Amino acid sequence: MRNSLGLRSLIEEIGGVDQVGIDERVAKYATRSIKKHAKVFGLKLATTMVDLTTLEGKDTPGKVASLCQKALRPHDDSDIPPTAAVCVYPAMVKHAAKLLKGTSVKIASVATAFPSGQSSLKIRLAEVRAAVSDGADEIDMVINRGAFLAGELARVQDEISAVLEACGEATLKVILETSELETYDNIRAASFLAMRVLRPGDFIKTSTGKTSANATLGNNQVMLEAIRDHFLATGVEIAMKPAGGIRTAKEALHFLVAVKETLGDAWLNQDRYRFGASALLNDLVRQMVKEKTGVYQAPYTFSESTTAY
Amino acid sequence: MRLHITKTPKCYVGGSFIRSEGGRVAPLCDAKGTFFANIPLCTRKDLRNAVEAAAKAGPNWAGRSAYNRGQILYRLAEMLEARTPEMTEAILIGGGSRAKANREVVASIDRIVHYAGWTDKFPALLGSVNPVASSHFNFTVTEPMGIIGIIAPDDVPLLGLVSLVLPAITGGNSVVTLASNKQPYPAILLGEMLATSDLPGGVVNLLTGQRDELIPTFASHAHLRGVTAVADLVERQALQNGAADSVKRLKLIAVEDPMDWYSESAQGLYEIRDHLELKTTWHPIGG
């Protein structure tokens, strides 16, 4: 087995990452001048890519219902498109399904003992099956970082395969949790590990959003380049989802620049690229309204905040 | 011979010192026409960023105890007192006599101390318990409006600015201020004192720049809940139009009406009240 040779031989096979080069490259993405039509295009596109997320212990059916309404119609203005999906815990899938079945908005559910993944495989697979049977169109799984860092790569990959099988028709998103993988080399290795068993159109995803470090342009870039290299080698198109920490429209545009310049237009759609975010949608809508009216808007117009600030 | 180190004036926004986002500057000359420094010309983008900074700082500032806010404002007066000669020089760049400049600094310090004393007193004077003809305990409390835009006068660059900014922050608001266009340097220097005064970054944001470029954005920005401006007729109309659209409170001081900034009437409780909202609560009793 190729993967049982361990992490080092995998990295030798797929090539390492030039960390300084990546950091320098992504720093340039933030300097692109995106104005007027291009900006409106980017904001709209980003909106259609949002996986509107709520993953909290205090989630209720009511809160999920209002999230679904927001995903379907982010603003009064009908020019503003619906988001790609809502992303909820498995227990909330059936509540979301009542509102979203038959609409363009998909239901994504985190499963596999999210966010740590520290549970037996049997329980994790049962969770995936339950979410899919409740109506989830997409499953966000976490990889077994403990096994990955211990060098048990084959086990990590086998678990992904097992989850994939449990998904059935549902799209799978594999969360690498980049903040716990320590280095860009490891992120690239984990990306390849996942991509080699995924179907075309399945996703690799940066983070759970539950750790201190989240999606950055740097680890996004490493994963985009892994997707590109995998595509060039095999022709399999894997999709990408950065998640956590992307709060402003401006940051979202920087991520889109990275996609455009690394993978090209073929990846600039909601089937190939997503944002896992909760606050981002409010800022995207705020900026779109600003572009339309020419007037800076107050953030509380677009959220449930009740403070004067 | 040692090379003289010249200073790059920067604006105080969000607790740090920024150059204008657009990178533009305007030369500032002293009263004799000698070049003094390049002053940043802030853009509407800078104004927007300053509003974001003010929004971030606001809740914490409003949530502090009145006693603590008073201490911090008093500390600001201490900082200005210690640097009185430097501030006097800054005002002298715009001409006039040294005695007059010094008087303006001293009056500004006194004004800050005046408002430092008000922080724990205005809620009692402006709030009330209201008699009502039902079994309710009915009371009114003050709340800060939110983010206030302030457009300072040209003629008394320090005292005018201080007299407009202090009542707003005393009430728990955060402010975005456009400094005097003709004499921006005292505001730049005041920023340095604000930075060392324990005032949380972002509560007071000081911008320099062209009034005609920034006033339309002050008027239309929906996140500013009020604007207090010393303005001419054209500017007042622009502010009124924008404020009507974005539903914000305006306090306009006509630049053509002579205003005595030194007078007792330029300070006090009612200046604080102009930047507050009143909230009345009906609380059921008995039963």
Interface residues (C-beta under 8 A of the other chain):
Chain A: G294 V295 Y296 Q297 A298 P299 T301 T307 A308 Y309
Chain B: R48 V51 A54 A55 G58 P59 A62 E143 P144 M145 G146 I147 S174 T217 S220 H221 A222 H223 R225 D245 S246 E277
